[in-house]
Amino acid sequence: MFISVFDIFKIGIGPSSSHTIGPMVAAGRFLEALRESAAAGGARPVALRAQLHGSLAWTGRGHASDRAVALGLLGERPDRLDPDAVEPLMAQLAEERHVSVEGLGRLAFDPAEDLVLDFGEPLPGHANGMAFEALDAAGAVLLRSVYYSIGGGFVASEAELESARERKQGGLEEEKRSLGYPYPFGTSDEMLVMGRESGLTIAAMKRANEEVHLSRPELDERLDAIWAAMDGCIDRGLQMEGRLPGGLNLKRRAKAIFERLERDRGRNMSQPHVVNDWLSVYAMAVNEENAAGGRVVTSPTNGAAGVVPAVIRYYRDQCVGATGQGIRDFLLAAAGIGALIKHNASISGAEVGCQGEVGSASAMAAAGLCAALGGTNEQVENAAEIALEHHLGMTCDPVGGLVQVPCIERNGFGAIKAVSAASLALHGDGTHFMPLDNCIETMRQTGMDMSERYKETSRGGLAVNLPEC
């Protein structure tokens, strides 16, 4: 089992990794499939259309899934798209009602007519399903492809999803041996055993796996770039004012809270619990940027993008002995835990609720902080288990289909829990009652049992219980 640190941490745009980044990536993949078909002698299409199903339909407009598909068909990529260019691009598309595709020319596509939100039964593979079609001049379908956005910006075709399930059901050991990575742990138990046998930390094992494809300087440079993007997102969020888009009329709060904290610190008036306020404001700054469609890093998702950056900022600015290498170890250890959760359960709010998003992020941040502060592998695993255990059952019920309420504040509490979990683990020797593997499996089972109304559909919970005043 190998999921790269750069798959867990991806630079993109808000407001959602599974509902914005994923559909944009899927649209790009469909264009590539069309180009391959044309190169093989297939008939050239004249028009495109797309359908969003399941959670992508129910919260598609609030999560900008419709815009993401259109932008993807325009050839935009989430890691390169300038957030300030979105409105002009969408206005131009609405007026011209076509996309110009490299290698295929001009194809008719009117988002108002050719992009359908289907509120019927979800597609069978995953709650976040979408279908793309290319048509000839007579309206006949030349190519139809189904993709699933499976959380954190990861996208799988029907065949890829089925292949992944078959690999999980059998042949996993053979697959791990064939990958060529020195430490292909697929469970936390395997991770701890490999650590004891090798004498390496979790971060060092993750580093060794990454260095199969990257040199050490290249790996460090890319890790530093991920942290720079996270840190820059915090800084932007702390400077911005105004109200968030989407219709809730929600006021940005991070800047005002940050300025109050700075003022009180200068007056020596801070309460002992002020560290929680710093963690919250860092996380809120990121998620306000995410809600506004700004540039963020999936950590492991956009909806949970504030937790890991907030805890790293806390480590850098407020922990004794913090170093740049500590930040790299933080990211590596956090990615190792995130990969275990994704591999054995899910990081998709549409599949398992917010326990898979903020819960996973909190577990990752707890593990990362514990590793950066010198914790043993057993303490790191314990930190992740504590944080995840205390997010079990958390629903995903975004008000108005927007990644704002309760998502923004929820990231602050995820960060606070992460620090508490790391601290508790560091006060122990790593031995504990409930293994992380058990918590991950419990999260998976809980998500499967959870009503669809509480899994990113905006049909239950807070989303339908708005106060009148």
N, C-alpha and C positions, 0 to 999 in steps of 0.2 A: 504494500500500500504506500503510494507516494503522491502527496499533494503538495506542490511547491508553496513556499512562503509567499511567492508572488501571485499565486492563485488565490490564496486567502486574503492577501492585502493587494487590492487592485485600485489604481487611481481611476476615477470616473466622475460622473456628475450625479446630483440628486434628482429626485428625492428617494429613489428606491433602487437597490441593486437587482432584486428579482423582477421588479415591475418596470424599471426604466432601463438600467444597463442591459439586463438580459434580453428584452425585446429588441433593443438596438443591435446587439450582437447577433441575434437570430436573423434579423432582417439582412444584415451584412452577409451572413452565411448563406442565405437564400440567393442573394445576388451572385455569390461565388458559384453556387450550384448551377445557376442559370448560365453563367459564363462557360462552365465546364460542359454543359449540355450543348451550347451553341458551338463550342470548339470541336465537339464530337460529331457535328453534322446535324444537330437537332434543329427543329424549326424555331425561327426567331419570334419571340413574343412581341406584342404591341401594347399590352396593358398588364397591370398588376393589381391584386387585391389581397386583403388580409383579414383574418378573423381572430379575435381574442376571446378566450374561453375561461370559465371558472373564476378564480380570484382576479385574474388579469382583466376580466370583463367587469366584475363587481366593483373593483376599486381602480379601474383603468384610468379614468379621467383624473381622479385625485392624485394618482401616482404618476401621471404623465405617460402612461403606457402607450396611449394613442400617438402622442407626439414622438415618443421614442422610436416607434415603428417607422413613422414617416421620416425621421432623421436618419435612421438606419438605411432606408431605401434611397435616401439622398446621398449615401456614401459616407456619412459621418460615423466616427468611432468614439466611444465614451472616453477613452484615455486621451483623445486629441481634441475633442470638441470644446470650443470656447463657449462657456455658458452665456456670454453676452451676445453670441451670434444666433441663439435659438429663435428669438422672436422674429428677426428679419428673415431667417430661412423659412419659418413656418408661414409668414405672411406672403412670401414669394411663391411658395408651393400652393397656397390657397388661391392665389391669383392665376398661376400658370397651369395648375392641375396636371403636371407631369414631372417625372424625374428623368434626369440624364445619367445613364449608367455606363460607366466605362466598359467598352467592349460590346455593348448592346444598343447604345444609342438612346433615343428618346422613347420613354414608355409612359403611357397614360396612367395617372394615379391621382385621384381626388380624395383626400382624407375624409371629406364629408360624406362621400358615397361609397368609397371602396375599402374603407376600414370599418368593420362591423364588430360591435361588442355583443357577443352571444351570451345571453343570461340563462341558457338552458343547461343541460347536464355538462359537467366538465369533461374534457377529453380524458381517456382512460389512464394515461401514464402518470399524470401529476396534476395538482390543482392549478398550476400556472401553464396552461397549454395555449398554443397559437398555431395557426395554419396560414401559409402563404401560397398564392396561386399566380401563375403566369398564363395569360390568355392570348389566343390568336385573334385575328381580325374578325372572325365569326363568333367570338366569345367562347370558344372551346378551350378547355383547360389543357395546356401543354405540359405543365409541371406543377405538382402540388407537394409541399413539404410541411411536415408537422415538427415543431420544436417545443421543448419544455424548458422553462426557466426554473431551475431547481434550487435556487437560493444563492446569494452572494455573487450574482452575476454569472454563475455557471450556466451553460446552456447545453442541452443534449437533444439529439434527434431521437426519433422513435427507436431506431436501430441501436443507437448508442445507449439509450436508457435500458433497453432489453438486454443488451450485452453486459452492462454493468450489473444487472440483477442476476444474470446467470453466473457471472464470476463470483458474486457473493455467495451463491448457493453451492458452488462446487469449484474445485480447482484453485482455491485461493492460495494454498501453500505453493503450488507450482508457479502461479502467477508472481508471487513475491520473490521466488528464487530467480525467475527469469528477468526481473526488472533491472538487475545490476546495481541496485543501491545497497550500500553496506549495512544500513540499519532500517529495513522496511517494516517497522513495527505497525501492526494494524489494530492493536489494542493497547491500553495503558499498562496492562500486565506484561505484554511483550516488551513494551518500552522500558519498563523497570528492569526486566531480566537482561535485556541488551545493555542497559546502562551498567548493571553490576558486572556483567561479563567483560565489557570493554573498558570499564573504569572512566567512561566519558559522561559528561552531563547531557541532559536532554538537548540543550542548545547546541552542544558540540556534535551530537549525533545528527541533529537536523542540518547543521552546517556541512557535515561530511556528505550527507545525501545531496545537498544543493551543489557541492563542489564536484560532483560527477559531471556536471554540465558547465559550471562557471569556475573561473579562477578565483582565488581568495580576494584579490583586489576588486574584481568585478562584482562579486557577491557583496562585499562591504559597501561598494559604491551604490549598488541598487538598494540595499537596506537603508543607507543614509538618505537616499532619495525618497523612500517611502516615509521615513520619519519627517523629512523636510516638508513633504506635502501635508502630513498630519498637522505638524506644528504651524505651517502657514495657514491652514484652515482654522485652527484655533484663533490665531491672530486676527484673521479677517472677521471671524464671528464676533470677536470682542470689540470690533470697531464699528460694526454696522448697527443702524437704527431703523425704525419704521415698522411696518406691518408685513407679515408673511402673506404670500399669495395663496389663493385657493378658496376664499370666501368665509373663513372662520373669523377673519379680522383680528388674528392673533398678533399681539405686539411682541417684537423682539425684546428680550429681557437681559441677555448676557452682558451687553455693554454697560447698562446701568448698574447691575450687580457687581461687575468687575471694578467699576470706578468707585463704588462704595467700599469694596474690600480694600482697594488701594488706599483710599482716604483713611479708613480706620486703622490700617497697618501703620501708616505714617504717624498716627496719633497714639499709638501703643494702646489701642482700645479693643483689640481683638479678643473674642471669647475663645476658650480652649477648643471648642468644636469648629472653629473657623476653617480647619483643613477640609471639612466636608463641603463647606461653601465653595472653596477653591476647586475641588474636584467637580462639583456640580456645574460651576460656571464654565469650566473648560469643556465639559461634555455638552452643555447646552449651546455653547458657541458653535461647536461642530454641527450639531443637529439643527440649529437654526439655519446655518449655511446649507445643509442638506435639504431642508424643507423649502428653501428658496431656489433650489436647483443649482447650487454652487458646486465647486469642485471638492470632492471628498475622497477618502480611501475606504473601500469596503473593509470592515473590521469585526466580524467577517462579512457583514452586510451593511448597506447604507442606513437602514433603520436603527442599527446598533453602532453606527460609525463613531460615536463620541466616547465610548467607554475606554477603549485601548489608548487613544491619544491622550485622554484626560489623565489616565494613570501614569503614562510615560512622562507627561509634563510634570506631574506631581513628583515622580522619581527624580527627574532631572533638576528641578528647582528646589525641592524640599527634603530630599533624602541625603543623608550623610554618605559621602564616598561615591556619588553618582558619576558615571563616566560614559563616554561615547560607546565604548565596547559593551558597557552594561545595557545600553539601549539596543544594540544589535542582538545581544543575548536575549533581551526581553522579547523582541520581535520573533526570533527563532523559536524560543520556547512556546510563546503564545501561538504561533502558527502550527507547531506540533500538536498542541491540544485542539486547536480549531479543526485540524485535519482529521483527528480521531473522531470528533463529534460529527463532522460532515460524513465521514466514511461509514460510521456505525449508526447514525441517527439522521439528523437533518439540521441545517441552519436556515431553513425556509419557514418564515412565519405563516405562509399559506399552507404548509404541510403539517407543522407541529405547534404553531402558535409562537408567541414572543419568547417563550422559554428557549426556542431554537435560535433566536436572534440576540436579545439582550442577555439571556442566560448564558449562551455560548460566549458572547463577548466578555462577560464578567469572569467566566472561568478562564478564558484566555488571558485576560489582564491580570488575574490573580496569579496564574502560573508564571507569566512574564515578570511580574514584580518580584515574586519569590525567587526566581532564577537570578534576576539582576542583583538582588540583595544577598546572593551567595547561598541560597537554599539548596539542600540536597535534592536529588531526583525524587526521593520519597516525599519530601516536603512540598516540592513543586506539584506533584500529582495530588497531594492532599489539599493544597490551596485551590486547585481547579475543582476538585470534588466538592469542597465546602461551598464555593461560589455557585456552582451549578445546582447543587442540592437545594439551595434556597431560592431558586427561580423556578423549580418544577411546578408545572401547572399554569404558568403565566400565559394568559390569552393574548391574542393579537386582534384588537378591535378598534382600529383607527377611526376617529370621529370624522365624518365627511369623506372617508377614503383618503385622508391626507396624513402624511407622516409628521404629525404635529402634536396632537393630543391622543394618548398620553405619552407619545414616543419621546419627545424632547426631554421632559423631566425624568422619564424612565431611564434614560442613559446616565443621568447624574446619579441615580440610586444604584445603577449597575456598577458604576465606578467606585462608589463608597463601599458596596459589598465586596468588590474585588480587593480593595486595600485591607478591609477587615479580615477577609479570608486568608490573604497572604500573611498577615500579622499573626493570626491564630496558628497557621501552619508552622511558621518560623518559631513559635513558642513551644512547639512539640518536636518530636524526633522523627516524624514522618509516619509513624504507625497510627492507624485509625481503623474504625469499624467498617465503614462503607467504602468499597473501592470505587474509583472513578468510572470504571467500566459498567458497574451496576447502575450508577446515576445516568450514564448516557443511554443505557438500554431502557431505564425507567422513563426518561424523557421521550424516547421513541414511542414506547407503548402509550404513554399519556397523550402524546400528539395524535396517535392513531385513534384513540378513544374520544378525543375532544370533538365536540360538535363543530360542524363546518361553520356555524354562525360565528364562532370565536377564532377563526383562522383567516384573518386578513380579508374578510368579505364585507365588513362594515354592516353586517346584518344582525349583530348581537352585542351584548355588553354595553360599554360606554357609548358606542356608536349610535345606539338607539335609545339612550337614556339621558338626553340632554336636558339640563334644567331650564325652566321657563324664565327664570330671572336670576 
